[in-house]
Amino acid sequence: MSGGKPCSERFMLYGPDRVFYAGLLGRPRKRTSGALLFYASMRGSLDLTIEGQATRTVEAALVPPNTVHSMTSEFPAVACVLVEPETVDRAALDHLARTSDAMCQLVLAARIRSAYRVFFETAHKHEIITAEFDAEVFGAPLARRRFDPRIARVLDEMRAQPGSILPASTCASAANLSVSRFLHLFKQETDVPFRALRAWKRARHLLNFANEAINMAHLALDIGYPDSTHFSHSIRRFYGLKPRAIFSGSRELDIFRSPAAAQARRGDPA
């Protein structure tokens, strides 16, 4: 969607490195996102339960990547910011997590709500670049992480074509490494196992289509799942919702895709 059309109050800015979502929370069960998550209520409070911890009532909260948690909301709408952790320098990521966790939840909620108002009023939402996004949400651009060039090429491929199969053996061969050495280097560079990150990127790609009337079985195959069963299981693990529930709750959602995200949605090579 281009930015010139009047925007629904429910919208999502979708790019390969960041997502800003303002819409329905639904009734998710436990979820485990591969992204660093920042939640804020649009009004009222949220009940956050991180596995192994007591439930907290908050207006805003940070949830680290790959953390099992559940969230309920006093009111239907929430705001959520997704940051792909491998895109941020380790020191900057640690600083962001520490300062956000220490920040008064009311201050964090106010910052996210302020970003919502700015993004809502921005005419060309699809043109917002990562540095601008970060400056609005976090106060300044987040430093990017630097990678071994062999791993950088694989990450670029995941970013450009999140629905591709991308076997580890193919990546290892292209990097002139054994599969075991490639998998070790990948986790060393990104802090995440190759197959885990590939699975998250594939599930994340679902958001690119969330407001469309689309056949679930066809979508599953189009974004790299072998069948509908694997598709449903993966989506429920990451989002705590069935795919159909996500699409049902996104019917009135406006999605503003960055150029890179629009290219990935079409399946074009980078």
N, C-alpha and C positions, 0 to 999 in steps of 0.2 A: 504494500500500500504506500502510495506517495503521501507526502506530508501536507498537501494543500487542502484535503478534505477535512471538514469539522470532525473533531475526535470524540469518541465515546469516553465517558468517565472511566470505563474499564478498557485498559490498553496495555500493550506490552511492547517494549523496545527490545528487539531481539538481534543480538550480534554474536559472533563466535567466541568473544571473550567476556562479555557482560550481558546480563538480562535485567531489565526493570519490569516487574509485573505488578499491575494494580488491577485486582479483580477478585473473583470468588475464591475462597479457600476450599470449599467443598467439605466433605467429611472424611478426610484421609485417615487411614490406619498408620501404622509405623512406616516411615519413609527414610531413605538413606541416600541423600544427594551426593553427587561427586563434586559439587560446587561449595564454596564458602557462602553461607546464606545469611542475609540480614532480613529479619522480619520486622514489620511494624503494623500495628492496627491503624486503620483509617479513622476509627473512633472506638471508644471502649477499650477492652483489654483482650489479651491472648492468654491461653493456658498452654505452656510449653512443658513437655515431658521428654527429657533426654534419658535414654535407657540407663537404668541403674541409679537414677537420681530422682528426687522428689519433684512433683509437678510445681512449676512456678507460674504465678500470675504476673504478667508483664504487659507493657505497651510496646516494647521493642526488645529484640534479642538477636544475638549472633549464635549461629550453629556451625561448628567446624565441618569441613568436608568429611564424607564417609562416616557420619555420626547417626546412629539410629535414633530417631525421635518422632514425636507426634505433636500436632498443634491443633488446637481448637480456638475459635474466635467468638467473642460475645456478639459481634455483628458479622454479616456475611463477607464483607469486603476486607481485604488486607493488601498491604504492599510488601513485595519481596524483591530483594536484590540478589542476583547470583553473580559471583566472581569465580572465574575458572582459576584455581590456585596455581596451576603450572605456568600461567601467564604473568605471574607477579614474582619479582625478586624475593628470595627467601627472607631476607632481613626486613624488607618492606611489608611482606605478608605477615610476619611475626609481629611487627610494630602495629599494623592495622588491627590484627586480632586482639593484641593486648590493650591497645587504647580503646577500641570499641567495647571490649568486655568490661573495662574499668569505667567507661563513660556512664553517667547516669542514663538510665533507660529512657527517661523523658527527653533528654537531649538527643539521644540517638533517634527516637521516634520523631522528634521535631525536624531533624535533619532529613530523614527519609520523606516525611510529608512535604517538606519544602521542595525537595527534588521532584516529587510528584507534581506539585503545582507548576514548577518551571517546565518540566517536560510536557505537561498537559497543554501549556500555552505556547510551546515551541511549534512553529509552523512546519518545519521540515525535519520531523523526528527521525526519519530514515537516514539523515545525513549526520547525525550526532556521532562523532568518533569517540574511541575509547578514552582518550585524554580528557575530552570535554565531559563525558559521562562521569569519570572519576572526580574531576574538579567539582562537579555539582553535588555528587553524593558524598564524597570523602574529603572535600576541601582542596585537593591537589591530585594531579595524575600519579598513579602508582607506578613505581619503577618496574620495568619489564625484566624478566629473567633471561639470562643468556644461557645457551645450550651448546653442547658438542654439536657441530654441524650435521653429523649423521642422525642425531636424534631430532634436531631442528627440522630436518627434511620430513621425517615421519610425522611430527606434530603438525607441520604445514599441511600434509596430506589428510590427516584426521580433521583438521580445521576446514579444509576445502571440500572434503567429501566424507562427512561423518557417517553416511549410510553405506559406504563401501566395505567390502569384506576385509581387506587389508590383512592378510595372514602375516604372522610374525616371521615365518620363513622367508617371505618375499622381502620384508623390511631388512632382515638380517643379511640376505644376499646382496641387496642394494648397498648396504653399508660395509660389505666385505667382512662380515663377522659371522661367527657361528651363532646358531639360534640362542644357545645358552648365554653366550657372551653379550649378544644384543639385548636379551631380556634383563640381564644384570645391569647393563649400562643404562637402559631405559629407566629402570626403577631408580637407579642412582641419580640420574639427572632430573627426573620429574617427581620423585617421592611416591609414585603410584605404579603398581604393576601394569605392564602393557595391556593385558586382557581386561583388567578392571577399568582402565581409562578408555579403552576402545568401547567397552560396553556402556559406559556413562555417556560418551559422545553420541553414540547411536540413540540412546534413550532421550538425550537432550534434544536431538534433532526432531523429535516428535513435536516439540513446541512450535517449530516452523510451520506446522500444518494445523494447529489446534483449533482454529476457527472455521475450518472448511468442512463442507458436507462431503465425506470421503468414505470409501469402502475400507473397513479396518483390515481385512485380509490382504487387500492390494497394497495398502500403506505399509503393512508389516514387511512384505517382500521388498517394496521399494526402498525402505530404509535399512535393509540388511538383515532382517530376521529370517530364519529358515522356515518358520511357520507361525500361525496365530497363537499357538500355545506358548512358545518361547517369548513372543512379543508381549502377551498379556502378563506373563510372569515377571519379565524384566521391568515393564512399566510400573507394575504394582510395587515392586521392590524399591524402585527409585522415587516414586511419587506417592505411594500409599493409596492410589486410586486405580480403578480399571481404566483402560484407554477410552472406553465409551463414556465414562463419567467425566473425564477431562474434556472431551469434545462437547458433551452436553452442556457443561458449565462455561464453555468458551464461545457460545454462539453469538453473543453480543460483544465479544472482545475484538478490539482493533489491534492488529499486529503491524508494527512498523519495523521492517527488516533493513539492516545495514546492507550495502551492496554485496559484501562477502556472504552474508546470510542468504540473500536472494539468489546469488549464484549457486550456493550449496543446495538450496531448495530445488533449483532446476536440474541439479546434478551435473552442472558444467564443470569441467576440470579447471583448476586454478590457472 
